[in-house]
Amino acid sequence: MMDEQKFKQVRSALISLFHKEPAKELILKLQENKVKIFSTGGTLDYIRSLGVEATSVEELTQYPSIFGGRVKTASQNFWWNPLPKGQFNRPCRTG
């Protein structure tokens, strides 16, 4: 039996899906557990159609989707905030 004390409570989730229907049960379970949901475009519309409250990623980041809606989470406000403290103190290799 797993010790549930080892798990952290999920407080928020980003959901962006092509096939939305299979995620219905997960979305409802997240709502039941009071997880704040962020989403994009058609997925946001689907989540809201289930009666589940969700926040637009564009509202969260204050940055519009780009490339015809194909890139929705490019804002530094979205990606930099979740990184652990000290993340930028280490050398970064690119290429």
Kinemage of the C-alpha trace (Angstrom):
@kinemage 1
@onewidth
@group {chain A} dominant
@subgroup {mainchain}
@vectorlist {calphas} color= white
{ca met a 1} P 0.000 0.000 0.000
{ca met a 2} L 1.300 3.436 -0.924
{ca asp a 3} L 1.878 5.994 1.787
{ca glu a 4} L -0.227 8.981 0.724
{ca gln a 5} L 1.808 11.286 2.948
{ca lys a 6} L 4.580 11.167 0.332
{ca phe a 7} L 2.491 12.891 -2.333
{ca lys a 8} L 2.278 16.647 -2.779
{ca gln a 9} L -1.096 18.279 -3.327
{ca val a 10} L -1.506 19.459 -6.915
{ca arg a 11} L -2.626 23.096 -6.835
{ca ser a 12} L -2.773 23.937 -10.537
{ca ala a 13} L -2.732 22.212 -13.912
{ca leu a 14} L -2.203 23.285 -17.510
{ca ile a 15} L -4.390 21.327 -19.908
{ca ser a 16} L -4.099 21.613 -23.683
{ca leu a 17} L -5.369 18.658 -25.718
{ca phe a 18} L -6.086 17.593 -29.261
{ca his a 19} L -8.458 14.751 -28.252
{ca lys a 20} L -10.462 16.243 -25.424
{ca glu a 21} L -13.152 13.670 -24.595
{ca pro a 22} L -10.767 11.090 -23.037
{ca ala a 23} L -9.701 13.719 -20.467
{ca lys a 24} L -13.228 14.371 -19.171
{ca glu a 25} L -12.839 12.156 -16.091
{ca leu a 26} L -9.465 13.712 -15.229
{ca ile a 27} L -10.820 17.248 -15.618
{ca leu a 28} L -13.762 16.498 -13.346
{ca lys a 29} L -11.432 14.882 -10.785
{ca leu a 30} L -9.204 17.969 -10.829
{ca gln a 31} L -12.258 20.144 -10.186
{ca glu a 32} L -13.354 17.857 -7.354
{ca asn a 33} L -9.916 18.278 -5.765
{ca lys a 34} L -10.022 22.076 -6.141
{ca val a 35} L -7.127 22.202 -8.607
{ca lys a 36} L -6.905 25.517 -10.478
{ca ile a 37} L -7.043 24.760 -14.194
{ca phe a 38} L -5.363 26.786 -16.940
{ca ser a 39} L -6.071 25.990 -20.554
{ca thr a 40} L -5.976 27.132 -24.152
{ca gly a 41} L -8.350 27.633 -27.086
{ca gly a 42} L -10.613 24.710 -27.860
{ca thr a 43} L -9.579 22.836 -24.735
{ca leu a 44} L -10.589 25.813 -22.614
{ca asp a 45} L -13.966 25.858 -24.345
{ca tyr a 46} L -14.372 22.105 -23.745
{ca ile a 47} L -13.486 22.373 -20.047
{ca arg a 48} L -15.930 25.212 -19.571
{ca ser a 49} L -18.634 23.230 -21.443
{ca leu a 50} L -18.302 20.619 -18.673
{ca gly a 51} L -19.183 23.333 -16.167
{ca val a 52} L -15.631 23.436 -14.857
{ca glu a 53} L -13.981 26.776 -14.131
{ca ala a 54} L -10.749 27.356 -16.034
{ca thr a 55} L -8.502 30.321 -16.741
{ca ser a 56} L -7.143 31.154 -20.182
{ca val a 57} L -3.369 30.842 -20.498
{ca glu a 58} L -3.423 34.183 -22.336
{ca glu a 59} L -5.074 35.749 -19.296
{ca leu a 60} L -2.465 34.176 -17.032
{ca thr a 61} L 0.562 35.215 -19.098
{ca gln a 62} L -0.764 38.467 -20.561
{ca tyr a 63} L 0.775 37.165 -23.805
{ca pro a 64} L -1.216 36.213 -26.925
{ca ser a 65} L -0.985 32.872 -28.690
{ca ile a 66} L 1.266 32.992 -31.749
{ca phe a 67} L 1.747 31.091 -35.010
{ca gly a 68} L -1.963 30.848 -35.690
{ca gly a 69} L -2.716 29.521 -32.230
{ca arg a 70} L -0.175 26.699 -32.399
{ca val a 71} L 2.019 28.242 -29.664
{ca lys a 72} L 0.147 29.436 -26.620
{ca thr a 73} L 2.598 29.205 -23.739
{ca ala a 74} L 5.656 31.046 -25.064
{ca ser a 75} L 5.596 33.821 -22.464
{ca gln a 76} L 8.544 34.044 -20.082
{ca asn a 77} L 5.981 34.757 -17.349
{ca phe a 78} L 4.621 31.270 -17.798
{ca trp a 79} L 7.846 29.258 -18.057
{ca trp a 80} L 10.148 31.128 -15.685
{ca asn a 81} L 7.879 31.239 -12.657
{ca pro a 82} L 7.649 27.458 -12.067
{ca leu a 83} L 11.420 26.935 -12.201
{ca pro a 84} L 13.137 26.256 -8.868
{ca lys a 85} L 15.015 29.086 -7.205
{ca gly a 86} L 18.608 29.169 -8.356
{ca gln a 87} L 17.731 27.607 -11.707
{ca phe a 88} L 19.416 30.432 -13.596
{ca asn a 89} L 22.614 30.331 -11.563
{ca arg a 90} L 23.813 27.209 -13.397
{ca pro a 91} L 25.497 27.346 -16.795
{ca cys a 92} L 23.119 26.581 -19.642
{ca arg a 93} L 24.200 24.640 -22.709
{ca thr a 94} L 22.415 25.358 -25.972
{ca gly a 95} L 22.556 23.856 -29.434
